[in-house]
């Protein structure tokens, strides 16, 4: 099922790929823009397609419904994250 955001960009609730978000030593840049699954709650600092350095506070366990182009090491406290695309 494809959904559209307020700018008309399509995104899906069905994902064809996934990769672990490893920010242990540096910022994480996914192969493609991705939504982030969060396994342990916390803050997530990201770049999106349209914005840089946005911090989402107290993100609950589940999928952050934002298309992400980068996850920052500094400013991110959430854990066990997976980039879904």
ChimeraX attribute file (.defattr): number of C-alpha atoms within 10 A of each C-alpha:
attribute: neighborCount
match mode: 1-to-1
recipient: residues
	/A:1	7
	/A:2	9
	/A:3	10
	/A:4	10
	/A:5	11
	/A:6	6
	/A:7	6
	/A:8	8
	/A:9	10
	/A:10	11
	/A:11	18
	/A:12	14
	/A:13	13
	/A:14	10
	/A:15	12
	/A:16	8
	/A:17	10
	/A:18	16
	/A:19	14
	/A:20	14
	/A:21	21
	/A:22	17
	/A:23	16
	/A:24	9
	/A:25	8
	/A:26	11
	/A:27	17
	/A:28	18
	/A:29	19
	/A:30	20
	/A:31	12
	/A:32	14
	/A:33	18
	/A:34	25
	/A:35	24
	/A:36	24
	/A:37	21
	/A:38	21
	/A:39	16
	/A:40	16
	/A:41	17
	/A:42	17
	/A:43	17
	/A:44	25
	/A:45	22
	/A:46	25
	/A:47	19
	/A:48	18
	/A:49	12
	/A:50	8
	/A:51	10
	/A:52	13
	/A:53	14
	/A:54	14
	/A:55	16
	/A:56	14
	/A:57	15
	/A:58	13
	/A:59	18
	/A:60	15
	/A:61	16
	/A:62	13
	/A:63	17
	/A:64	17
	/A:65	14
	/A:66	16
	/A:67	22
	/A:68	24
	/A:69	21
	/A:70	22
	/A:71	26
	/A:72	19
	/A:73	17
	/A:74	13
	/A:75	17
	/A:76	18
	/A:77	16
	/A:78	19
	/A:79	18
	/A:80	13
	/A:81	21
	/A:82	19
	/A:83	28
	/A:84	24
	/A:85	20
